[in-house]
Amino acid sequence: MPLALRFAAASHVGRIRSKNDDSGYAGTYLAVVADGMGGHVGGDVASASTVLDLVHLDQPHHADAETILPDEIQTANTILNELVNHNPKLQGMGTTVTALLLTGDTFQFSHIGDSRAYRLKDGKFEQVSKDHTFVQRLVDEGRIRPEEAETHPHKNVLMRVLGDSDASPELDIAQIPTAPGERWLLCSDGLNACVPEVMVERIVRGTKDLQEATDDLIELTLQRGAPDNVTIVLFDVVDETADDQAFKDLLEEARADDSHLLDTGQILIAASGSDVEASAALLRHQMATRPHKLVGAAQLATESGLIPIVTQRSGERRAAELLTHKSEQARQEQLASIQAAELAYANDRSKARAEKVHGRLAGVGASNILGDGVAGVGRRSIMPRWLFPAFLAFMTIVAVVITWFAYSWTQTQYYVGNYAGKVAIFKGVSQELGPLKLSHLDTPTDVPLDVLPAYTQQRIKNALPARDLEHAQEIVGELLITARQTCPVVAPTPSDGSASPSPLPSYCSDSGSIEAPSLESPTPTPTPTPSPSTSSNPTAPSTSPAPATSPSAPTTTPAAAATPAGGQS
């Protein structure tokens, strides 16, 4: 019997963040969680765009089932880069993606980033996904223990994400057989950062109602501080019911009737990619035909249209789908209607533009301009000669004042950037105004850029903004800790001085270098033997015995103990 998903989903901005950069989707055949990043303007756009570009997969009977989900995620990555090209302010944005697509009795699994997928099967609760973080790499290399990863100061440094690179993202891909009775949890790292896995398992295992369990996980996260956004998608695998089959039939009917329910002009505009609102209207209509739960930034984008997440590529595809399921005659009729709609739309816009111009002319005396000829010119007032130079002088002063205030403001800003291949603090903003640079070097460091994770390097090259100088210094401190993870271990100098260790890089110096402990016990300092004193009166030699030699006062002076490089003893 075919399978389907019974689902619940929820998302919360948390206690600290000002906006929700998470997005989530749950449907009859598809579940997705995306955790966006990229600062004030990028994270919500990245996650919403990615999730909304995948929702059309929520349907049965996919051709090329093993490749369609990763291919669509690759397309979503291309769309993110297109958005950055159209709006450079989005530079540096990215998102995690953890997605499951049900095809028959198999889940198509694709994952990148540190959002997680858990499965409860045959009484065993386990994490299916693997975090693509710097800390997880340290665990894999045996440099730290798994229990240390949860409290590591750099546990949120990502090594692989979607977006922020033209290169194809490296996804974890798997085909996972499934069966009725399984329960799955997809979540952003806002959950596992606050709630221990054992408590998550207790709620997932012990709460039968999906929405109640989802709400309990959100509430538990909020009770424990919720410093980050948190998004939950929880679903059970069940046998398909008559209601699910009815949904399939309704979906096919909705596809066949889309041309009657939507304005053909909107379809045409969406197909050309020239109007975001028309494409968004198609998306909203398409989602209205299927049961689903959309949460987070993707929900806000769909309901309010505040985030420009629908691009030319996705608009063209959705519009093409409206014509795919029609007979040849119906397609030809539809195309003819679209062409007529295009012509009518162009004529209406031209007419409206002409009426608007005519109205403006009428408001300023159009008859004088268009019909009175030379007489109209004779009645124009003559502008005094001094007025134009005065106006230019005034505008020049205004421009200078505005420029001065703008430059003064930039000199209150700080960011962490790249200076000669090393991390440095800059004062100002990273933009340039023609030949004028709006920033200058404030504090150089010895931390090389190439020892940091690739994603961190990219963010620094793009300028990592800071609230003030103190915040910039905190960022550099965290980067220094990360860089020192790569420092070599320094052995102590042999006591015979036969060989000296290679000098450490400057950023690994005594203030924080990683050194091997000394293999020798510290040698006690010998106590010198006092010289006999002389007296003016000769005295007989003392008959007292000489003091016995003890470990604390050796008679010979040993070689000085070796001191590890870096000045530590």
C-alpha positions as CSV (number, residue, x, y, z in Angstrom):
1,M,0.0,0.0,0.0
2,P,1.3,3.5,-0.8
3,L,2.7,5.6,2.1
4,A,2.0,9.2,3.1
5,L,3.1,11.6,5.9
6,R,1.0,12.9,8.8
7,F,2.7,16.1,9.9
8,A,3.0,19.1,12.2
9,A,5.3,22.1,12.2
10,A,6.1,25.2,14.2
11,S,8.7,27.9,14.3
12,H,9.6,30.6,16.8
13,V,11.9,33.6,16.6
14,G,13.3,32.9,20.1
15,R,14.1,35.1,23.1
16,I,17.1,37.1,21.6
17,R,16.8,37.4,17.8
18,S,14.8,40.3,16.2
19,K,13.7,38.3,13.2
20,N,13.2,34.7,12.2
21,D,15.8,33.4,9.7
22,D,14.4,29.8,9.8
23,S,11.9,28.3,7.3
24,G,10.1,25.0,7.4
25,Y,7.6,23.0,5.3
26,A,5.7,19.8,5.9
27,G,3.3,18.1,3.4
28,T,2.0,14.7,2.4
29,Y,5.2,13.7,0.7
30,L,7.8,16.4,1.5
31,A,9.4,17.8,4.7
32,V,12.1,20.5,4.8
33,V,13.9,22.6,7.4
34,A,16.2,25.5,6.4
35,D,18.2,27.7,8.8
36,G,19.3,30.9,7.1
37,M,22.3,33.1,7.9
38,G,23.8,36.3,6.5
39,G,23.1,39.1,8.9
40,H,20.4,41.7,9.0
41,V,19.0,41.2,5.5
42,G,20.2,37.8,4.2
43,G,19.2,34.8,6.4
44,D,15.4,35.0,6.0
45,V,15.7,35.5,2.2
46,A,18.0,32.5,1.8
47,S,15.9,30.0,3.8
48,A,12.5,31.3,2.4
49,S,13.8,31.2,-1.2
50,T,15.1,27.7,-0.8
51,V,12.1,26.2,0.9
52,L,9.6,27.8,-1.5
53,D,11.6,26.6,-4.4
54,L,11.2,23.0,-3.2
55,V,7.5,22.9,-2.3
56,H,6.4,21.9,-5.8
57,L,8.0,18.5,-5.1
58,D,5.2,17.7,-2.6
59,Q,3.4,15.3,-4.9
60,P,3.5,11.5,-5.7
61,H,5.0,9.7,-8.7
62,H,8.3,11.5,-9.3
63,A,10.4,10.5,-12.3
64,D,14.1,10.2,-11.5
65,A,13.2,9.9,-7.9
66,E,16.8,9.4,-6.7
67,T,18.1,12.6,-8.3
68,I,15.2,15.1,-8.3
69,L,15.6,16.3,-4.7
70,P,19.4,17.0,-4.9
71,D,18.9,18.5,-8.3
72,E,16.3,20.9,-7.0
73,I,18.5,21.9,-4.1
74,Q,21.3,22.6,-6.6
75,T,18.8,24.8,-8.5
76,A,17.9,26.6,-5.2
77,N,21.6,27.3,-4.7
78,T,21.7,28.9,-8.2
79,I,18.7,31.0,-7.4
80,L,20.4,32.3,-4.2
81,N,23.4,33.4,-6.3
82,E,21.0,35.1,-8.7
83,L,19.5,37.0,-5.9
84,V,22.9,38.1,-4.7
85,N,23.7,39.3,-8.3
86,H,20.5,41.4,-8.3
87,N,21.0,42.7,-4.8
88,P,24.7,42.9,-3.6
89,K,23.5,43.7,-0.1
90,L,22.6,40.0,0.2
91,Q,26.3,39.0,-0.3
92,G,27.3,36.4,2.2
93,M,23.9,34.9,2.8
94,G,23.5,31.2,3.0
95,T,21.2,28.5,4.5
96,T,21.2,24.9,5.8
97,V,18.8,22.4,4.2
98,T,17.6,19.1,5.6
99,A,14.9,17.6,3.4
100,L,13.1,14.3,3.0
101,L,11.0,13.4,-0.1
102,L,8.8,10.3,0.1
103,T,8.8,8.3,-3.2
104,G,6.9,5.0,-2.8
105,D,8.3,3.3,0.3
106,T,11.7,5.2,0.2
107,F,12.8,8.5,1.6
108,Q,15.1,10.6,-0.7
109,F,17.3,12.3,1.8
110,S,19.4,15.4,1.2
111,H,21.3,17.5,3.8
112,I,23.8,20.3,4.1
113,G,24.6,22.3,7.2
114,D,23.9,21.7,10.9
115,S,20.1,21.3,11.0
116,R,19.2,17.8,12.0
117,A,17.1,14.8,11.2
118,Y,16.2,12.2,13.8
119,R,14.3,9.0,13.4
120,L,12.3,6.9,15.9
121,K,12.1,3.4,14.5
122,D,11.5,0.0,16.3
123,G,11.9,1.8,19.6
124,K,15.3,3.3,18.7
125,F,15.8,7.1,18.5
126,E,18.8,8.1,16.5
127,Q,20.3,11.1,14.6
128,V,20.3,10.3,10.8
129,S,22.0,13.5,9.6
130,K,25.6,14.6,10.3
131,D,26.5,18.2,11.3
132,H,28.8,19.9,8.7
133,T,30.5,22.0,11.4
134,F,34.1,22.7,12.4
135,V,33.5,21.0,15.8
136,Q,32.2,17.8,14.1
137,R,35.3,17.7,12.0
138,L,37.4,17.8,15.3
139,V,35.3,14.9,16.6
140,D,35.8,12.9,13.4
141,E,39.6,13.5,13.6
142,G,39.6,12.4,17.3
143,R,40.8,15.8,18.5
144,I,37.9,16.3,20.9
145,R,35.3,13.9,22.4
146,P,31.7,14.0,21.3
147,E,30.5,15.2,24.6
148,E,32.9,18.2,24.4
149,A,31.3,19.3,21.0
150,E,28.1,20.5,22.6
151,T,29.9,23.1,24.7
152,H,32.7,24.0,22.3
153,P,32.9,27.8,21.7
154,H,33.0,27.3,18.0
155,K,30.3,24.6,17.6
156,N,28.3,26.9,15.3
157,V,31.1,27.4,12.7
158,L,29.7,25.8,9.5
159,M,32.0,24.1,6.9
160,R,29.3,23.5,4.3
161,V,26.2,25.6,3.5
162,L,23.9,26.4,0.6
163,G,24.6,29.7,-1.1
164,D,27.4,32.2,-0.8
165,S,29.4,30.4,-3.5
166,D,29.0,29.8,-7.2
167,A,30.4,26.2,-6.8
168,S,28.0,23.3,-6.5
169,P,27.3,22.6,-2.8
170,E,28.4,19.2,-1.5
171,L,25.3,17.5,-0.2
172,D,24.8,14.4,1.9
173,I,22.5,12.2,-0.2
174,A,20.9,8.9,0.7
175,Q,17.9,6.6,-0.1
176,I,16.4,5.4,3.2
177,P,13.7,2.6,3.1
178,T,10.8,3.5,5.3
179,A,7.7,1.8,6.7
180,P,4.5,2.7,8.6
181,G,5.1,3.5,12.3
182,E,8.3,5.5,11.9
183,R,8.4,9.0,13.4
184,W,10.8,11.6,12.1
185,L,11.9,15.0,13.5
186,L,13.6,17.7,11.5
187,C,14.8,20.7,13.4
188,S,17.1,23.7,13.2
189,D,20.0,24.0,15.6
190,G,18.0,26.3,17.9
191,L,16.5,23.1,19.4
192,N,19.6,20.9,20.0
193,A,21.6,23.9,21.2
194,C,19.2,24.4,24.1
195,V,17.5,21.0,24.8
196,P,19.5,17.8,25.5
197,E,18.8,15.0,23.1
198,V,17.5,12.8,25.9
199,M,14.7,15.3,26.6
200,V,13.9,15.7,22.9
201,E,13.6,11.9,22.7
202,R,11.3,11.8,25.7
203,I,8.8,14.2,24.0
204,V,9.0,12.6,20.6
205,R,8.6,9.1,22.0
206,G,6.0,9.9,24.7
207,T,3.6,12.4,23.0
208,K,1.2,10.8,20.5
209,D,-0.3,14.0,19.1
210,L,2.1,15.5,16.6
211,Q,1.1,19.1,17.1
212,E,1.2,18.8,20.8
213,A,4.7,17.3,20.7
214,T,5.8,20.1,18.3
215,D,4.5,22.8,20.6
216,D,6.1,21.1,23.7
217,L,9.5,21.1,22.0
218,I,9.1,24.8,21.1
219,E,8.0,25.7,24.7
220,L,10.9,23.7,26.2
221,T,13.3,25.6,24.1
222,L,11.9,28.9,25.1
223,Q,12.0,27.9,28.8
224,R,15.8,27.2,28.4
225,G,16.5,30.7,26.9
226,A,16.1,30.2,23.2
227,P,19.0,32.4,22.0
228,D,18.4,31.4,18.4
229,N,15.4,30.8,16.1
230,V,13.9,27.3,16.5
231,T,12.0,25.4,13.9
232,I,10.4,21.9,14.3
233,V,8.9,19.6,11.6
234,L,7.5,16.4,13.1
235,F,5.8,13.6,11.0
236,D,4.7,10.0,11.1
237,V,4.9,7.6,8.2
238,V,1.4,6.0,7.6
239,D,-0.4,4.0,5.1
240,E,-2.1,6.1,2.5
241,T,-5.8,6.5,3.1
242,A,-8.8,7.3,1.0
243,D,-8.4,11.0,1.9
244,D,-4.8,10.9,0.5
245,Q,-6.1,9.4,-2.7
246,A,-8.8,12.0,-2.9
247,F,-6.0,14.6,-2.5
248,K,-4.2,13.2,-5.5
249,D,-7.3,13.4,-7.6
250,L,-8.0,17.0,-6.5
251,L,-4.4,17.9,-7.2
252,E,-4.7,16.6,-10.8
253,E,-8.0,18.5,-11.2
254,A,-6.4,21.7,-9.8
255,R,-3.6,21.4,-12.4
256,A,-6.2,21.0,-15.2
257,D,-8.2,23.9,-14.0
258,D,-5.4,26.3,-13.2
259,S,-5.9,28.3,-16.4
260,H,-9.5,29.1,-15.4
261,L,-8.7,30.0,-11.8
262,L,-5.8,32.3,-12.6
263,D,-5.7,35.3,-14.8
264,T,-3.8,34.4,-18.1
265,G,-1.9,37.7,-17.9
266,Q,-0.5,36.6,-14.6
267,I,0.6,33.3,-16.1
268,L,2.3,35.1,-19.0
269,I,4.1,37.6,-16.7
270,A,5.3,34.8,-14.4
271,A,6.5,32.7,-17.3
272,S,8.6,35.7,-18.5
273,G,9.9,36.3,-15.0
274,S,9.2,40.0,-15.3
275,D,6.9,40.4,-12.3
276,V,7.7,39.0,-8.8
277,E,4.1,39.6,-7.6
278,A,2.6,37.5,-10.5
279,S,5.0,34.7,-9.7
280,A,4.2,34.9,-6.0
281,A,0.5,34.7,-6.9
282,L,1.1,31.5,-8.8
283,L,3.0,30.1,-5.9
284,R,0.2,30.9,-3.4
285,H,-2.4,29.4,-5.7
286,Q,-0.3,26.3,-6.2
287,M,0.1,25.7,-2.5
288,A,-3.6,26.3,-1.8
289,T,-4.4,23.1,-3.7
290,R,-2.5,20.8,-1.3
291,P,-2.5,20.1,2.5
292,H,0.7,21.5,4.1
293,K,2.2,23.5,6.9
294,L,4.5,26.3,6.1
295,V,6.3,28.1,9.0
296,G,9.0,30.8,9.6
297,A,10.4,33.2,7.1
298,A,8.8,31.2,4.2
299,Q,5.4,31.7,5.7
300,L,6.0,35.4,6.1
301,A,7.3,35.7,2.5
302,T,4.2,33.9,1.1
303,E,1.6,35.8,3.1
304,S,3.0,39.3,3.0
305,G,5.3,39.4,0.0
306,L,7.8,41.4,1.9
307,I,10.7,39.2,0.8
308,P,11.5,39.0,-2.9
309,I,12.0,35.2,-3.0
310,V,10.4,34.3,-6.3
311,T,12.9,34.6,-9.2
312,Q,12.6,34.3,-12.9
313,R,13.7,30.6,-12.9
314,S,11.0,29.4,-10.4
315,G,8.4,31.6,-12.0
316,E,9.0,30.2,-15.4
317,R,8.8,26.6,-14.1
318,R,5.5,27.2,-12.2
319,A,3.9,28.8,-15.2
320,A,5.1,26.0,-17.4
321,E,3.5,23.5,-15.1
322,L,0.1,25.1,-15.7
323,L,0.4,24.1,-19.4
324,T,2.0,20.7,-18.9
325,H,-1.1,18.7,-18.1
326,K,-3.3,19.9,-21.0
327,S,-4.1,18.4,-24.4
328,E,-2.4,19.9,-27.4
329,Q,-5.5,21.8,-28.4
330,A,-5.9,23.1,-24.9
331,R,-2.3,24.2,-24.8
332,Q,-2.7,26.0,-28.1
333,E,-5.9,27.7,-26.9
334,Q,-4.1,28.7,-23.7
335,L,-1.2,30.1,-25.6
336,A,-3.5,32.1,-27.8
337,S,-5.3,33.5,-24.7
338,I,-1.9,34.4,-23.2
339,Q,-0.8,36.2,-26.3
340,A,-4.1,38.1,-26.4
341,A,-3.7,38.9,-22.7
342,E,-0.2,40.2,-23.4
343,L,-1.4,42.5,-26.1
344,A,-4.3,43.8,-24.0
345,Y,-2.0,44.2,-21.0
346,A,0.5,46.3,-23.1
347,N,-2.4,48.4,-24.6
348,D,-3.9,49.1,-21.2
349,R,-0.5,50.2,-19.8
350,S,0.1,52.5,-22.8
351,K,-3.4,54.0,-22.4
352,A,-3.0,54.5,-18.7
353,R,0.4,56.1,-19.2
354,A,-1.1,58.5,-21.8
355,E,-4.0,59.4,-19.5
356,K,-1.6,60.1,-16.7
357,V,0.6,62.4,-18.8
358,H,-2.5,64.2,-20.1
359,G,-3.7,64.7,-16.6
360,R,-0.4,66.2,-15.5
361,L,-0.5,68.6,-18.5
362,A,-4.0,69.7,-17.8
363,G,-3.1,70.4,-14.2
364,V,-0.4,73.0,-15.3
365,G,-2.3,74.6,-18.2
366,A,-2.0,72.1,-21.1
367,S,-3.9,74.4,-23.5
368,N,-1.2,77.1,-23.1
369,I,1.6,74.6,-23.9
370,L,-0.1,72.6,-26.7
371,G,-2.4,75.1,-28.4
372,D,-1.3,78.7,-27.9
373,G,2.0,78.5,-29.8
374,V,4.1,81.7,-29.6
375,A,1.6,83.5,-27.5
376,G,2.1,80.9,-24.8
377,V,5.9,81.5,-24.9
378,G,5.4,85.3,-24.6
379,R,3.6,84.9,-21.3
380,R,6.4,82.9,-19.6
381,S,8.1,84.8,-16.7
382,I,11.8,85.5,-17.0
383,M,14.0,83.9,-14.3
384,P,16.5,86.4,-12.7
385,R,20.1,85.8,-13.8
386,W,21.4,85.5,-10.2
387,L,18.9,82.8,-9.3
388,F,20.5,79.8,-11.1
389,P,24.1,80.4,-9.7
390,A,22.6,80.9,-6.2
391,F,20.7,77.6,-6.6
392,L,23.9,75.8,-7.7
393,A,25.8,77.2,-4.7
394,F,23.1,76.2,-2.3
395,M,22.9,72.6,-3.7
396,T,26.7,72.4,-3.5
397,I,26.7,73.4,0.2
398,V,24.0,70.9,0.9
399,A,25.9,68.1,-0.8
400,V,29.1,69.0,1.1
401,V,27.2,68.9,4.4
402,I,25.5,65.6,3.7
403,T,28.8,64.1,2.6
404,W,30.6,65.3,5.7
405,F,27.9,63.9,8.0
406,A,27.9,60.6,6.0
407,Y,31.7,60.3,6.3
408,S,31.7,61.1,10.0
409,W,29.2,58.3,10.5
410,T,31.3,55.8,8.7
411,Q,34.2,56.6,11.0
412,T,32.1,55.3,13.9
413,Q,31.8,51.9,12.3
414,Y,34.1,48.9,12.5
415,Y,34.5,45.6,10.7
416,V,36.8,42.6,10.6
417,G,38.4,42.1,7.2
418,N,41.4,40.9,5.2
419,Y,44.7,42.8,5.3
420,A,47.6,41.2,3.4
421,G,46.3,37.7,4.0
422,K,45.7,38.3,7.7
423,V,42.8,39.1,9.9
424,A,42.6,42.8,10.8
425,I,40.2,45.4,12.3
426,F,39.2,48.2,10.1
427,K,37.5,51.5,11.0
428,G,34.8,52.7,8.7
429,V,32.7,50.8,6.1
430,S,34.0,48.4,3.5
431,Q,32.5,50.3,0.5
432,E,34.3,52.8,-1.7
433,L,33.0,56.0,-3.1
434,G,34.8,56.3,-6.4
435,P,38.5,56.8,-5.5
436,L,37.6,57.5,-1.9
437,K,38.0,54.6,0.5
438,L,35.6,54.8,3.4
439,S,37.7,52.8,5.8
440,H,41.3,52.5,7.0
441,L,43.3,49.9,9.0
442,D,42.8,50.2,12.7
443,T,44.3,47.1,14.3
444,P,46.4,44.5,12.4
445,T,46.8,41.0,13.8
446,D,49.1,38.0,13.1
447,V,46.2,35.6,12.5
448,P,46.5,34.3,8.9
449,L,43.4,33.9,6.9
450,D,44.2,30.6,5.3
451,V,44.2,28.6,8.6
452,L,40.5,29.5,9.2
453,P,37.5,27.5,7.9
454,A,36.6,28.2,4.2
455,Y,33.2,29.7,5.1
456,T,34.8,32.0,7.8
457,Q,37.5,33.1,5.3
458,Q,34.8,34.1,2.8
459,R,32.9,36.1,5.4
460,I,36.0,38.0,6.4
461,K,36.9,38.7,2.8
462,N,33.4,40.2,2.4
463,A,33.9,42.3,5.6
464,L,32.4,41.0,8.9
465,P,30.6,43.9,10.5
466,A,30.9,44.8,14.2
467,R,28.8,46.9,16.5
468,D,31.8,48.8,17.8
469,L,35.6,48.4,18.4
470,E,35.0,46.2,21.5
471,H,32.8,43.9,19.5
472,A,35.4,43.7,16.7
473,Q,38.0,42.7,19.2
474,E,35.7,40.0,20.5
475,I,35.3,38.6,17.0
476,V,39.1,38.6,16.5
477,G,39.5,36.8,19.8
478,E,37.2,34.1,18.6
479,L,39.0,33.8,15.3
480,L,42.3,33.6,17.2
481,I,41.0,30.6,19.2
482,T,39.9,28.9,16.0
483,A,43.3,29.6,14.4
484,R,45.1,28.1,17.3
485,Q,43.3,24.8,16.8
486,T,45.8,24.4,13.9
487,C,48.9,25.2,15.9
488,P,51.5,22.4,16.0
489,V,52.3,20.7,19.4
490,V,55.7,21.9,20.6
491,A,58.0,19.4,22.4
492,P,60.3,20.5,25.2
493,T,63.9,21.4,24.4
494,P,66.3,18.5,25.2
495,S,68.5,19.2,28.2
496,D,71.7,18.6,26.2
497,G,70.7,21.3,23.7
498,S,71.3,18.9,20.8
499,A,68.3,20.2,18.8
500,S,65.9,23.1,19.0
501,P,62.3,22.9,17.9
502,S,61.1,24.9,15.0
503,P,59.7,28.3,16.0
504,L,55.9,28.6,16.3
505,P,53.9,31.0,14.2
506,S,53.4,34.3,16.0
507,Y,49.7,33.7,16.6
508,C,50.6,30.5,18.5
509,S,53.0,32.3,20.9
510,D,53.2,32.1,24.6
511,S,49.9,33.9,25.1
512,G,48.1,31.0,23.8
513,S,50.4,28.4,22.1
514,I,49.6,24.7,22.4
515,E,52.5,23.0,24.0
516,A,53.3,19.4,25.0
517,P,53.8,18.9,28.8
518,S,57.4,18.4,30.0
519,L,58.3,14.7,30.4
520,E,60.8,15.3,33.2
521,S,60.0,16.0,36.8
522,P,61.1,19.4,37.9
523,T,64.6,19.3,39.4
524,P,64.9,20.8,42.9
525,T,67.1,23.9,43.2
526,P,70.3,23.0,45.1
527,T,71.1,24.8,48.3
528,P,74.6,26.3,48.2
529,T,77.1,25.2,51.0
530,P,78.1,28.2,53.1
531,S,81.8,29.2,53.2
532,P,83.5,29.1,56.6
533,S,83.7,32.4,58.3
534,T,87.0,33.8,59.6
535,S,87.5,35.3,63.0
536,S,90.1,37.6,64.5
537,N,90.8,35.0,67.2
538,P,91.9,31.6,66.1
539,T,89.8,28.9,67.4
540,A,90.0,25.2,67.4
541,P,88.4,23.3,64.6
542,S,84.9,22.3,65.4
543,T,84.5,18.7,66.3
544,S,80.9,18.6,65.2
545,P,80.3,16.2,62.2
546,A,79.6,17.7,58.8
547,P,76.0,17.9,57.9
548,A,74.7,14.9,56.0
549,T,73.9,15.3,52.3
550,S,70.1,15.3,51.8
551,P,68.0,15.3,48.6
552,S,67.1,18.9,49.2
553,A,70.7,20.0,49.3
554,P,72.8,18.1,46.7
555,T,76.5,18.7,46.7
556,T,76.7,19.1,42.9
557,T,74.7,21.5,40.8
558,P,72.7,19.7,38.0
559,A,72.1,21.2,34.5
560,A,69.2,23.7,34.3
561,A,65.8,22.1,33.5
562,A,64.6,22.4,30.0
563,T,62.0,25.2,29.4
564,P,59.3,24.6,26.8
565,A,59.2,27.0,23.9
566,G,57.1,30.0,24.5
567,G,58.6,30.9,27.9
568,Q,56.4,28.6,30.0
569,S,58.0,26.5,32.8
